[in-house]
Amino acid sequence: MSGSLFGGLAPDPGKSAAGWFTGHCDGGSRGNPGPAGFGAIIEDPQGRVAARLSEYLGKQTNNYAEYSGLVAVLKWAAEHGVKRLRVVSDSELMVKQMNGQYKVANPGLRPLWEEARRLARGLDSFQMTHTLRAGNTEADRLANEAMDRGMGKLVGGGVSGAGAVPRLASQGSASQGSASQAGSRTAHSDSGRPNHPPKPERVVLDGYVKDGVVHLLEGELPDGIFVKVIRE
């Protein structure tokens, strides 16, 4: 096998791209550890999409999800007879570990690292390079869709990364509040004291924050209610 798996060599732009498949992979967790997933997109030598991969991993760390995405790409390559593969990731840690620049000290990651090395050695050529997050948007989207599916959310509005995990306390609906103020008079009891409507039952839900928006991990709240967010 040639390439830069353990030598830390960057791809030679002068070499022909003929025969090279390119895989973009990404992984993430909402909380570290937390609900995790990976996504990957693989292109053939002509730049056409050959596969899109994504999987929910349960409660795992971000680095575990990153390695799971890499292993998934390498397994797909092995199963489809790919001989030359270039993988792009926005995880600088994983890229440098795969290229032999960093050691793998985490015992939870070592089995995945060893499997990735074994699969990469089965290729004629393998290269792995780092990109900024903006260069990995499609894989990031697929990773977040995997997390959304695993968490029972609708796919399409995916988010990424770990955020604060607030608890949402429902404090009743706006319609209830407006109704209590709609009349020109306040009802009174026989004792002459105002009859205040009973407070709605408080409901506590778990969620996380992304781009200033609270996303629930489970359950739902009707539109128009007021909530109190408590950061944990």
N, C-alpha and C positions, 0 to 999 in steps of 0.2 A: 504494500500500500504506500502510495506517495502522498504528499500533502503536508498539512501543518498541524496534525493532531497533537503532537507532543513537542514539536520544535518551536512553536510560537511564531511561525512564519506567516506573513500576510499573503493573500492570494496575489499572484503575478498578473496585473491587468493586461500584460502583453500576450498571455496565453490564450489560445482559442477557447471559447465557451462551449464548443461542440461536445455534446455528450454529458454536459454537467446539468444535473438537476439542482434546484435551489429550494431550500426549505426555510421558511420564517417561522419561528416558534416562540411562544410566550406562555408564561404561567403566572398565576397570582392567587392571593388568598385575602379574604375579607376579615382581617384579624390575623395575627401571626403567632400561633396557628389559628385557623378559622376555616370557614367554607372555602374550598380551593378548587381550581380547575385549570386546564391548559387549552391552548388553541394553536393550530399550526396550518399553514397553507404551503403547498408544494407545487412548484412550477417545473415544467419540462424544459429541455434545452431551448425550445422555441419561445419560452415565456408564457406558455399556456398553462392554465391552472389544471394540475393533474389530480389534486386531492385537497380537501379541507378536513381537518381533524379537530375534534374537541371532546373533552371528557371531564365530568365532575369527579372529584377525588375525595369528597368528604372533608373532614377536618384535617388539614395539613398545613405545613409552612409554605411560604412563598417560594423558597429555594427548592423544596420538594416538587412543587408544581412546575417550576422552570425545567428541572431535570426530567420530569415525566413527559413534558412536551418534546424535549430532545429525543428521548428514547422512543417515543411514538413515531417521530419522523424517521429515525434510523430503522425501526421495525418495518415501516411501510416501504422504505427503500429496499430492504432485504427481501420482502415478500414480492416485490414487483421487479426484481432483477436489475435494480439501479446499481451502476458500478462507480459512478463519479457523483459525489454529493457535496454541495456547499451549503452550510447551515448558518443562518443569520439570527442573532439573539440580542435583546437589549439587556441581558444579564451579564454584566462585565465579569462578575465572580465566576459564573459557570464557564464562560468563554476562556478565561485565564486558567481555570482548573483543567479544562479539556485540552488546552494547549500546553500544559505542563508548567505554567508560570506560577500557579498557586497550588498548595497542597489541599487535600480534602480532609479536614479535621473532624467534620461532623459525622458521627457514626450512622446517623439516619440517612445521609446522602451517599455514603460510600457505595452501598449496593447498586444504586442507580448509576453512579459514576462508572463503576466497574462494568455494568451492563452496556452503557453507552460506549465505552472503550472497546469492548468485545465486538459490538455491532459495527463500529467504525473500522475496525481492523479487517472486517469481512469485505470491505469495499476496495476497489482498485485505487481510488483517490478520495480523500476527505479533507475538507477545509472548514474551519469555523471562524466566523468574524463577528465583531461587536458592532451594533448600531445604536443610535439614540432611540428613544421610545417612539419618536415621530416616524422613524423608518420601519416600524413594526406594527402599524395600526391595525391591519387586517387580522393578524394573529392575536393581538390584544382584544379585538372585538370578539373573536371566537372563544377566547378564554373566558371572557365575561359572560357570554351566552351560556357556556357550560356551567358557570357558577349560578347563573339565574335559573337554569333548568333544575339544577340540584336543589336549589332553595325554594322551588315551587313558584318562581316568578315568571311573568310573561317575558318571552325573549324579544329583544328589539331595543330596549332602553338600557343596555348593559352599562355597568360602571366597573371601575377597576381599582385595585389598590386597597390597602387597609385604612380604615377610618375609625373615628371614635365610635363606640357602640353606645348610643343613648337608649334610654328607656322612655317610652312615650306614655304619658298618663292622660287618658281621655277625660275631658271635663265637661262633657255634654255638648249638644249640637247648637249651632247658631240659631236654628229654627226654634228650638225650645227657648233660647234666650229672648228672641224677638217676640215670641208669643207672650211671654210674661210681661212685656212692656207695651203690648198692643192696646190694652184697654185703658180708658181714661180714669178708671177707678181701680183700687186695689181691694181684693176680697178680704174680708175680716172674719174672724171666728166670733163665736158668741161672747167671748171674753173681751172683745174689742181689739185684739191683736191681729195684725195682718197675717193672712194665710200664705206663707211662702211655699212654692212648689218644692217637693223633695229634690235634693241634689241627685243627679244621675250617678249610677255606680261607676266607680273609677276602675279603668282597665289599664293594665300595664303590658306593654308590648316591647319587644326588642327590635332594634334597628341599627343602621349605621348611616354616616353622613358622607355624601359625595357631592362636591361642587356646591355646597351649601344647601343641599336637598336631603331630607331624611328619607331613607328607604327602609321599609319594614322587612324583617327577616321572615315573619309569618304573620298571618292575620291581616285584617284590613280595617280602615276607618272610613266612615262616610264623609262626603264633602261637607265643609262648613263647620266642622267641630273645632273646638279649641283644645290644644294639647300643651302639656308642660314637658320639656325635654330636659332630662337629667343625665349629665355626662358621667360615665363610669370610668 
